[in-house]
Amino acid sequence: MNGTNPSPRRVLRVGALLALGAAIIALAPNANGSQSRQEDLVFRRVHVSSATDYWFSGVPAQGRLFQGTNGGGNLGVYDLARDHFEVLRADSTEFLLYALISPDGSRLAAFWATFPRDGTDSQNQLRVIARDGTGERTLVSEPGPFWLSPLAWTPDGKSIIAQQRSSGMAALGGLELVQVSMDDGARRVITRFDVQALPALSASPDGRYAAYGIAVDDTGARDIHAVDLADGRTWPLVAGNGEDKLMGWQPDGSAVFFYSNRELGWGIWRLAVENGRPAGEPELVRGDVWDMAPRGFSGDQFFYVVNRAAAQIRTATVDVASGSLLTPPTLIRPPSEGWSRDPAWSPDGNYLAFLDYPAGEGWDANHARLGIRSVHTGETRFLPFPFPPPAQLHWGPESESIRVLGNRDGVRGLHRLDLRTGAVDLLRELPNRLDAGGFAFSPDGRSYYFHRDRSELWAADIATGRERLVARVDGINRSIGVSPDGETLMVMTGGHVKENAIVLIPAAGGEPREIWRGEGILTGGPFLHMTPDNRYVLAGEFLPPAGIWRFSVDGSEEPVQIVEDEAPRGFRMSADGRRIAYWDWPDAEGQTETWVIEGLAGWKPDH
């Protein structure tokens, strides 16, 4: 955390650590004129991530058990008391998307994406499994694209509340909030929302209501609303200036806590609630609390996460011919201002577009701002970005718009975001099975390229939708590059430690030509760019040996690693071939910290 949060090295009473800050706040009345008893709260760090950790998230069970996964998408449980992660379910044909452990720690609800080896269609499935890995049952199974992410267990442990979404839901709104029985998987629709995702939800202790966060406009700013779980009626709980993030219900059901920047800086607030409705004005519990990513109450402890490091965009200037950097990779702004990803250079090279997320926001952030940074002045302006993740940025050929491959109002397709007016137009609806990783525009912006089944490279006209087979190339590994003149396409084939190749294909159609084949590098689906003189191809590789590599188009030179010891994701090169940009994923060591607040469960105002 930034600011004056408690020391991360030991338990300290907040009043002792912040005597001056507490005194200042004590002199200032809160929203209803009462005074906050900040000295009753104890902040304690309970876990720091390390390079060997599996990541875990959500509300823990019994104050110590977290559901989690590893890089392979396998389900497991981390026991905080034993500092031990146990894998419960591992299968190379499946990938864990979401999981929730029940409040008593006996079961987990998990949502999986499956990839059958026999070539049959994938199924997305909600399953329930016992804490010891036994008794697994499939409750819901739907062919993709289908999304069912668990949000909360009901207090009685008999069902979960989840948000579900499918490609056919455009006419119904963005998503459905459903209650799923853990006995037989029966789903009951509670209500529908015209948003793409709910950032947080917490069921009331009596099981009658749920509080949830919801984006109120295109900027992604959140308010907190409530829903009656029986009849689906909704109403606002917390609204107003600033950002309000749901923390959870007070364990006795008397209030909802939330994290907000409504007064000067970020702090913890409490709203008294009766029968699911506001019973007064919000009260400041503790001010000057920074970088909190709330998780929720487990017993009488409140858990939250601090993200000490997050993705950041770096830029550098290069001399491709000599294979060297002219300036080292440099952050585009201080990490304290937030985290960023997905850079894209404008065709004239004067601007860098990127997605920006608030400081303290976790990797599950569901909204972003669009940043437009001037190369010459370093100034950045921010615009609303009305697309949920994942969304892919491409500049329009005139440098006055951004083309977005993503979802908007339930429609997946190519959209045009006008940078002058903020208007969004749908250019072309796309099939949900189109691989976003294997997609590229022609330089004139009139067509796009994609692949099918990793074996066919296609071109499509945006205006008419007419498709044309460009070439057959076995083993395409997602990313497609287009030369600056639009005449050549680039793909990598293989995607394994052995048998990797960079292949060039005439955009008008013709025989593919390998310019490099080798082992040990380019195993993770690199991002490919050709220099304006058509002499070299640059590839960004984020798996070891990570870095940015140069390959000669005529195959006469050995590969040269221009950038070393970096993990360049979303690698982009400017049209003049002089600048590069990418975002990197920070090392796991010390990246996140898990904290608890003691005393918050029983907190009452002094009035």
N, C-alpha and C positions, 0 to 999 in steps of 0.2 A: 504494500500500500504506500501511497504517497502521503504528504501532509504530516499530521501528527498522530497517526494511528499508533496503537501500542507496539512496543518492541517485539520483533519476531523471535526473540531468543528466550524469553521466559514470561511467566504469568505476571502481569502487573495490574494493579488497580488503576483504572483510568484517571481517577481524581488525583492520585499521587503523581502520575506521569504528566498530566496536563493541568497542573494547578492554575497556571495563568489562564489557559484557554477556558477551563471550567469556570473560573471566576468571572471572566468576561461574559460567558453565556448565561451564568446565573443572574447577572444584572439585567439581561434582556429577557422580557417575557416571551413565551412561545405563543403559538397561534391562538390559544384561548386564555392567556394570562397566567397559567400555572407555571411552575418551575419543574424542570426535568431533573431527576435524581441520577445523574450520570455516574456518581461514585458507586452505585450499586451494581454496575455492570463490570464483568471481568472478561477480557479478551484473551484467548489462549490459542496458540498455534499447535496443531496436532499432527501435521504431516507436511513434508516437503518432497516434491517429486524428484526422482533421480533417474539417471539414464536407463536403469534396469526396471523401472516401474512399468506396470500396466496402468493405463489411465482409467480413472473411475469418476463418476459424477452422480448427480441426483441426491435425494434425501437418504441418508443412511438408516439402517434398521438397528434398533437397540443401541443407538449412539456409537456404533462401531463397525457395522457391516455395510460395505458399499458394493453395488453391482459395478462391473467394469468389463473392459476388453483389452486385447493387445493389438498390435499392428496387423495381425492376421484376421481380426474380426471374430475372435473366439470369446465365448461367454465365461466369466469368472466372478469370484467374490473376493474382495479385499477385506481382511480382518484387521482393523486399526489396532486393536489391543495386542495382537500377535505380530503385527507388521508383516503380514503374509498374504500373498495373492494365490488363490487356488483356481485353476482352470476347471470348469465344470463341463464344458461342451466345446469340442474342437472338430471341425470338418472343413476340408479345403474347398468343398463345393458350396459352402454357405458363408454368409457374411452378416454379422450382428449389426443391426442399425440402431435399435433402442432397447433398453432394458430397465425394469423397475423392480426393486426388491420390496417385498411386503413389509409392513411396519413391524411384524413380529419376527422377521428374518427367516421364515420357514419356506417361502416360495419366491420365484422370480417370474415376472411376465416379460417375455422377450420377443422382439419383432425381427425377423430374419429375411434376408434376400437369398434365394436358393438358385444355384446354377447346375442343374442335373448333368451328369457326365454322358447320359444317353442322348443328349441333343434335344430333349423335349423342352417345352416352354418353361421359363423360370416361374416360380411361384413365390409370392411374398406371404409370409406366415407369422401369425401370432401364436406363441406357445407358452405354456406354463411348465415350470420345472421345479423340483424340490431343491432346497438349499444344498443337499448332498449330491445333486446331479441325477437323482433317480426320478421315476414317475413322469417322464416328459410326455406331454400331450399337446397335439395341435388343435387350437381352438378356432382359428380363422385361417383360411387359405384362399388367396385370390391371385389370378395371373397379373403380372405387371403390365402397365404401370399402376401400382396401388400402394398407398402409404397409410399406415396405421401406427401412430407413435403414441405409446402410453404416456400419460401426463401425471396421473396420481392414482393411488389405491383408495378405495372407499374405506372409511374407518373400520367397518366390520370385516374387511379382508375378503369379501365375497365377489368383488368385481373391481374393475379398473375404469377410469375415465380416460378416453383417448381421443385424439383428433384423427380423422380419416379423410383421405383425398384420393380421387382417381381421375383418369383422363375424361371420364364422362360426366364430371360434376360441374362443368362450366355453367350449365343452366341452373344449378342449385346454389351457386355461390362458391366461395373459395374452399370451404371445408365443412365437415359435419363433426359436431361434438357428440360422442357416443359413449354409452356405458356397456361394458362387455362383461358378461358373466364368466367367472373363472371355473364354473362347473361344466358348462356346455358350449361356451363361446357365443351365446345368443347376444345380438347387438340391438340396443335400443337407442334411437336417435334422440338426443336431448334437445339440440337446437342446431342451427346452421349459421355460419358467418361468411361474410364476403371478403375475408382476408385469407392470405395463403398459409399463415401459421400463427398459433398462439405462443408467445414467448414463455409463459409460465401459467400454472394453474395449481390451486391448493383447495382441497375439500375441507369444509368446516368440520369440526370435531363431532357434531351430531349427525353428519351425513346428509343434511338437508340442502346445503348450498355449496357452491364453489366460487371462489374468487379467482379472477384470471387477468393477466395483462393483455392489452390489446393496442396495436398501433392505431393512432387516431387520425393520422394524415400521411401524406407521401414522404414526409421527413423521417418517419419511423418513430416519432415521439410517442411514448406510451402513457395511457391512463389505466386505471384498474376498475373493472366492472365485476358484477356478481351475476350468477345464474341460479335459478331454482332448479335443482336436479330432477324434480318430479314433473314439472310442467314446462320447463324450458324458458320461462320468462327471464329477461335480463334487465339490469339497471346499473347506472354508474355508482361506484363507491368513492373513488378518488379521481378528481380531475382538476385541471388548472394549469398554471404556467409550469414549464420545466418538464422534466422526465420523472415518471413515477414507476418504480419497479417493485413488483410484488415480492414480499418476503415470506408471508404465510400467516395463517390464523394463530392467534394466541391460543395455547393449548386448552384453556378453559372456554374458548369460543367467544370471549367477550370483546375481541378486537381483531383487527387485521394490521399487521406491521408492513411498512413499505419503505423503500430506499429512494430518496428524492433529492434533486438539486434545486428545489423551489425557493430556498432562501440562501443566497450567497454561495454556499458550497453544498457538497453532498452530505446527507445525514440520514439517521434512522427516525422514522415517524410512526405514530400509532393512531389508528382511527377506531374509536369505540363503535361496536355494531350490536344491534338488537334485531332478532328475526331476519338476519341477513341484510339489514338496512343501516345506513349511517345513523349513529346516535350522538351527534356532536360534530365538532370540527377536528381536523387532524392536530395532534400534539407532538411537538418535537421531543424525542427521547434522547437522542445524542447527535450533536452536530460534529462536523469535521471528521467524517468517516469516508475514506477515499478508496476507490478501486475495488469495491465489494461486488462480487457476483453471487447473489443469494442462492442458497440451496434449500433450506427449510428446517423446521423443528424436528428433532428426534428426541422424544421425551421432553425434558426441560432444558435441553441444549439447542441453540440455534447454530446451524452450520453454514459457512460461506467459503468461497474460494477467492483468492487473490491471484491474478495473473501477473507474475513478475516480468514475463517476457511474452511477446506475441509477434506475429508476422509483421515485417517491415519491408518497404520497397527501398531498393538501392539502385543508384544510377552510376554510370562510369562512362568515360570516353575511351575509345579504343583505336589502335592502328592495326587493322586486320592484316594488312600485308606483312607487317613485321611480327605479327602475333603477340603484341604487347599492349598493356594498358597505358594510356596517357595520364589518366587520373584514376585513383583507386575507387572501388565501390563505396559510395557515400549514402547515408540515410537521407531521404528527402525531407524529413522533419523529425523533431524530438519524439522519442517513444512515449513520453509522458502525455502527449497530445492524443494518443490513440494508436491503433494499428491499421495497417493498410495492405492491400494485395491487388493482384490483377492489373498491372500497368498496361497502358496502350499509348503509343506515340501517334500524334496527329500526322497526316500525310505531309504537311509542310515542315514538320519537325519542331514547331514552336511550342507545342504543349504536350503534357503528359497527363492522360486521364487515369484514374485509379479509383478503387473502392475504399472508403474510409469507415472505420468503426470506432465507437467511443472507447476511451481508456477504461479498463476494468471489465470490458465485455468479454465473455468467453467465446470459444470456437463455435458455440451453438447460436451465436448472434443471428437474428433473422431479419435484420434490416441494416442498410448502409447508406451513407451519403456518397455522391459522386464528386470526386475532387478533380479539378482542372488546374494543373500547375504550369505556370509560365516558365519556359526554359531560360529565358533571358533575365527575368526579374526575380524569379524564385517565389513569387506570390501565388497563393492558391485560393481559388474561390470554390465554394461548395454548393451543390445543387441537390434537390431531392432526387432519390433514386427509387422509383416505385416498382422495384422488382425484388422478389425474394430470392435467396440463394437456391441453387447455383445459377449465376447469370454471367455471361461472357461478353466482354467489351470489344468492339471493333469501331474504328472511326469511319465516318462516311467520307467519300472521296473529296468532298468540298471543305472539310475541316470545320463544319458548322453543326455537325450532328454526330451522335453516337449510335451505332447499330448494336443492338442488344439481342443476343440469343438467350431467351429465357421465357418465364411465365408472366403473363399479365392478364388479370381478370379471368383466370382459369384457362387462358389460351396459351399454349406453348408455340413459340414461333420466332420469327425475325421482326424486331420492332425498331422504329426510328425515334430517338429522343432528340428533339430540337434543343440545342444548347442556348438559344436566344429566348425561346418562349416556354420551354419545359414541356411542350406538347408531345404526346406519344402516339405514334401511328403504327398500326400493324402492317408490315410489308408482306409477310407470307406466313401462314400457319404451317407448322412442320409436324411430321409424325413423331410420336413420343419415343419411338425406338431409335431415332437418329442420335448417334453418339456425339455428344457435345465436345468431347476431346478431339474428335477427328473431323474438324470443320474449319473452313477458311473461305474468305471472300476474295474475289478477283479485285485487282487494284482499282478498276473503274466502278466497283460497287454494284454492278448489274447482275452478277451471278455468284454462286457459291459452290464449293466443292465438299464432298463428303464421301465416306466409304460404307460399303455394305459387307457385313460378314467378314471383315478384315481381308477381303480378297478382290473387291471390285471398287474402283475409284470412279466417282460420278461427278458430273457438273449439272447444275440446275439454274435455269433462268428465273430471277426473282419475280419479274413482272408476270410471266406466263405460267411458271411452275414446270415448264417443259424440262425433262431430264435427258441427259446424254451420257452414255458409258464412255469414259475416257480410256481406261486400261484395266487389265486384270493383273493384280500384283498380290501374290500369296503372302499372308502373314503381316499385313499392315498393322503397325502398332500405334494406333490412335492418331497422333498429331499429323497434320498436313501443313506444309509450307508452300507459299507462292512467291515466285521471284518478283522483284520490283517492276519488271516490264510485263508481268503477267503471262509470260510465254512458257514458264517451266513450273512444274509441281514437284514437291519433295516429300518423300515419306521414309520412315524407317521400318524395316521388316525384322521380325524375330522377336525381340523383347525378352530375350533370355541371356544368360552369361555367354553362351555360344551362338553362332550363326546370326549375328546382327549385321545389317547392311543398310546403307543410305542409298536410296534409289531416286533417280530423276526421271520424270515423265513429261513429255510435251503436253501442254495444256490443250492443244488442238487435237491430241490423240497421236499415238505412235508407240514405238517400242520403248519399254522401260530400260534404264541404263544404271548399273551400279557404279558408284564412285568410291565406295569403301565397303569393306567387309572385314570384320574382326571380332575379337572377344574382349570381355571384361569392361567395356565402356558402352554407354548408351543402352542401358538395360531397362530404363524406366519410362520409355515413351517421351523422347526429348522434344523440345520446341525448335523447329528448323527455320533458318533464315538465310537468304542468299544475298551477297553483297551486290551493290549496284553495277559493278563491272563484270558480274557473272563469273568471277574467278574462284570464289570461296563460298562454302556453306558453313554457317555457325550453328552449333547445337548446344542447348543447355541441358545438363544432366544432373538430377538431384539425388541419385543413388551413388554410393562409392564406386569408383573415385569421382566424386562430385565436382562440378565445375562447368566451364564453358569451353568448348572445343572448336577448332578450326579444321576444315577438310577442304582440300583442293578439288575443284570441279573436274579437272582432267585426270585426277588420280596420281599426279606426278610427285606429290609431297606427302610426307608422313603427317598424321594428325598432330596438331599443336594445342596444348592446353593453355588458353589465354587467362582464364580465371581459375584459381585453385582454392580448395578448402572452403568453398561456398556451396550451398544447395539451391541453385537458381530455379525456382518454380515460376511459371508464368513468364518465362524469358521472352523479351521482345527487343528487336533491334530497330533503330530509326531508319527511315527511308534512305538517308544519305550514307548509312553504314558507319557512322561515327559514334553513335551513342547506343548504349544498352541499358536495359532496365529489367529488374526481376524482383520477386519477393522471396524471402527465405523463411523457413520454419526454424525457430530457435531450438537450441539443444534442450533436451528434456530435463537436464540437471538444473534444479531450482526454478523451473519454469512456472510451476503453480504451487501454491501453498493452501492448505485447508485449515480453517480456523473455526473455533466455536466461541459463542458468546454465552456466558453464564449470567443468570439474573434477569434475562429478558423475558423468560416465560412468565414470571410473576410480577413483572413491572406494572405499577399503577401510578397515575399522576398524583402530585401533592395538591389536592384540592377536594 
